């Protein structure tokens, strides 16, 4: 297994069994490096997980996020096409953000899209490139749309960190959590171990030229999440209110029927996932 990461969001210690993994501290925007890596490693399967995953950051720095979320993917596809690299699957990780604020729920893969931020626009445009390259050049491409992924190892200090890792940090360290908007905004939270199972199913079933939602299939408001997490952690959250942020989606929940057809079952309810997350953070703190 080969991992390329510039560590802007993660840390080396999050990778287990490092003796079985080759790690390059590099940036996917380094086209020369990526081409050399593809040629030398000759990978069978490519998971493009790299992203500037912050909507707010994409609004502040659209050119930089476009380079990571779109251009670097296009460059890889072009190199694979030109060199006839014999890959078995190129999997691009897109986002539920592409659905935008359209009222239809749950979000099916063939639902209308309405990307409302540079981040969402890049994700959707890149999906189209990935699928078009698959169809035009007979490449084994597939796209997945992550909903709100959470779990141990997320860095709450990262500007791209998800709301649950920020909540965890605030509860653990008695910090104040800033709630943007009234807290009625909803998301479909999916635990990282369920995500791994979903990716494995998509790969082992050799899915190609499709888009597949990866989610839990349940809608939870931020206010409900806070209530559940306070009970799990047996802590009270310090809360500060702030106006809602532009470019953010009001409601989000997925249809996961395509994934279920592959044999997918969610094993982690939000309460169970938060309990495991909290336990992992507590154990990590006790070791330090």
C-alpha positions, -999 to 999 in steps of 0.1 A, spaced: 0 0 0 12 35 -9 0 67 8 6 103 -5 -2 130 21 10 165 28 -2 161 64 -23 193 62 -52 175 78 -37 143 94 -7 128 111 16 99 105 6 82 137 -30 77 124 -16 51 99 -14 17 116 8 -12 104 33 14 90 58 -14 82 33 -25 55 28 10 41 50 32 20 43 68 29 53 99 8 50 133 24 41 150 -8 14 172 -24 -9 158 -51 -4 191 -69 32 181 -76 25 168 -111 60 156 -118 61 136 -85 27 121 -90 36 109 -126 69 94 -114 50 77 -85 24 62 -108 51 49 -132 72 34 -104 45 19 -82 21 7 -110 -8 7 -87 -38 -16 -93 -62 5 -73 -62 43 -68 -83 60 -41 -83 97 -46 -91 109 -10 -71 141 -11 -91 173 -8 -93 207 6 -125 198 24 -136 231 38 -165 250 22 -154 282 40 -118 277 28 -130 272 -8 -148 305 -6 -117 323 8 -91 305 -14 -109 291 -45 -78 288 -67 -59 267 -42 -89 244 -35 -95 240 -73 -59 229 -78 -63 201 -52 -100 191 -58 -100 192 -96 -67 199 -114 -47 173 -96 -73 146 -104 -74 157 -141 -36 155 -143 -37 119 -129 -64 108 -153 -45 123 -183 -13 105 -173 -31 72 -169 -48 76 -203 -16 87 -221 5 59 -206 -21 32 -207 -14 25 -170 -31 -9 -163 -51 1 -133 -81 -19 -120 -100 9 -104 -97 47 -100 -120 58 -72 -127 95 -67 -142 107 -35 -168 134 -41 -192 150 -16 -228 153 -6 -222 190 -10 -230 186 -47 -267 182 -39 -269 217 -25 -301 231 -9 -326 215 -33 -357 203 -13 -359 167 -24 -349 143 3 -334 118 7 -306 125 -18 -304 98 -45 -274 95 -68 -296 106 -97 -312 135 -77 -308 170 -91 -276 188 -80 -271 224 -71 -235 230 -59 -235 263 -41 -198 267 -31 -165 265 -50 -158 233 -31 -191 217 -43 -186 229 -78 -152 214 -80 -164 181 -67 -192 179 -91 -171 190 -121 -144 164 -112 -170 137 -110 -181 144 -145 -144 143 -157 -138 110 -139 -169 94 -153 -163 108 -188 -128 95 -189 -141 61 -179 -166 61 -207 -145 77 -234 -112 59 -227 -125 27 -211 -109 34 -177 -123 16 -146 -135 48 -128 -161 52 -101 -172 81 -79 -185 81 -43 -202 109 -25 -192 111 11 -217 125 35 -204 136 69 -177 112 79 -164 111 114 -142 90 137 -110 87 157 -80 104 143 -96 136 130 -77 167 140 -100 193 156 -74 220 151 -74 215 113 -93 243 95 -109 214 75 -121 195 105 -156 182 107 -181 195 132 -180 163 154 -142 165 159 -146 201 169 -174 192 193 -152 165 207 -123 189 214 -147 214 230 -162 188 253 -129 172 262 -111 205 269 -140 226 283 -138 249 253 -166 270 238 -183 256 207 -195 281 181 -228 271 166 -234 288 133 -271 293 127 -299 280 149 -287 244 150 -316 230 130 -294 223 100 -292 185 94 -265 161 82 -261 124 76 -232 113 98 -214 81 89 -187 65 111 -154 59 95 -155 21 98 -187 20 79 -170 41 52 -142 16 50 -166 -12 45 -184 7 18 -152 14 -1 -142 -23 2 -175 -34 -12 -173 -10 -42 -138 -23 -50 -145 -60 -45 -176 -57 -67 -155 -40 -94 -180 -11 -97 -173 12 -125 -188 43 -141 -212 49 -113 -218 74 -85 -226 59 -51 -236 77 -19 -217 67 12 -237 75 43 -257 62 72 -291 70 58 -303 89 89 -309 127 92 -298 144 125 -298 181 134 -268 197 150 -289 204 181 -297 167 184 -261 157 178 -251 180 207 -277 165 229 -266 130 222 -229 138 226 -234 156 259 -251 124 272 -224 101 258 -196 122 273 -214 131 305 -204 167 299 -222 200 293 -211 219 262 -203 256 264 -221 272 235 -217 304 216 -242 314 189 -231 330 156 -249 338 123 -252 311 97 -224 309 71 -228 314 34 -225 284 10 -236 258 36 -264 233 31 -295 234 53 -306 198 52 -288 166 41 -296 129 42 -288 102 17 -305 73 1 -280 44 4 -300 19 -17 -272 14 -43 -247 6 -15 -272 -17 2 -275 -36 -32 -238 -44 -29 -244 -59 6 -237 -28 27 -251 -26 62 -244 3 86 -230 -11 119 -227 22 137 -256 43 149 -248 79 157 -248 72 195 -226 41 191 -202 60 168 -199 89 192 -193 66 221 -165 49 202 -151 82 192 -152 96 227 -136 64 241 -108 66 215 -101 102 224 -101 94 261 -76 65 256 -54 87 235 -53 114 262 -45 89 289 -15 76 269 0 111 266 
